[in-house]
Amino acid sequence: MSDNGPLVDRDWAVLGWFQRASAARPALSGTAQALSDLGNVQIAVPLLLAAVLYAGVRGKVGGRPLWWLPPLTAAVAMAAVPLVVGGVKSAVGRAAPGKVHLGPNGYAGFFPSGHTATSSVAIGAAALLVLPFVRRTWVRRTVAAAAVLLAAAVGAALVWHGYHWPLDVVASWCLVAALLSAVAAAEAVVRTAAARAAGRAARAAGGSAVGGESEVDSAV
């Protein structure tokens, strides 16, 4: 990645603001670290797995058409994260926050942020899987808002602690938007299939009722 340019210059400026804010507020260090840890696969993957199992069981028991599609898409989205992030990191080879050259440790790079992508996909996909089974509107809105805020907080915490450049986090959010769009599309396909099935059932029930009445009338 180039060492200068409008985006890089802005990245340095935003990183500097986070560094100064972090130094002025050491009491927030523990909270920021806890949020950063949500990007660890040991935390993010079990969270998503729980949502996958929940949505799968609820969908199958409830007789949803294509009930397996959203959970499968969410699992594939998570599996794609290390492949895409690892490939881009190796291709870009960006140095650590505040540095202009990669260190001698052989690390592939910092752009984009793997922790941001992992946590955001886990949190976002889990919310998308659970929301179809939540009936109350205010609960749905609360869950959706909490998922967005938590994912944003994790990204901010990674910059706060100096683990990533701001642009590393933003790039990961762009990747996450694409992956979660696939999960949302899978849910839309299921809803469409369910609506069509309900429509066919309603037409079949209406046809049987009309047919039954006709037969009774002709017999009389």
Sequence and secondary structure as in RCSB ss.txt:
>XXXX:A:sequence
MSDNGPLVDRDWAVLGWFQRASAARPALSGTAQALSDLGNVQIAVPLLLAAVLYAGVRGKVGGRPLWWLPPLTAA
VAMAAVPLVVGGVKSAVGRAAPGKVHLGPNGYAGFFPSGHTATSSVAIGAAALLVLPFVRRTWVRRTVAAAAVLL
AAAVGAALVWHGYHWPLDVVASWCLVAALLSAVAAAEAVVRTAAARAAGRAARAAGGSAVGGESEVDSAV
>XXXX:A:secstr
  S SHHHHHHHHHHHHHHHHHHH GGGHHHHHHHHHTTSHHHHHHHHHHHHHHHHHHHHHTT TTTTHHHHHHH
HHHHHHHHHHHHHHHHH    TT SS  TT     SS HHHHHHHHHHHHHHHHHGGG   HHHHHHHHHHHHHH
HHHHHHHHHHTTSS HHHHHHHHHHHHHHHHHHHHHHHHHHHHHHHHHHHHHHHHHHHHHHHHHHHHHH 
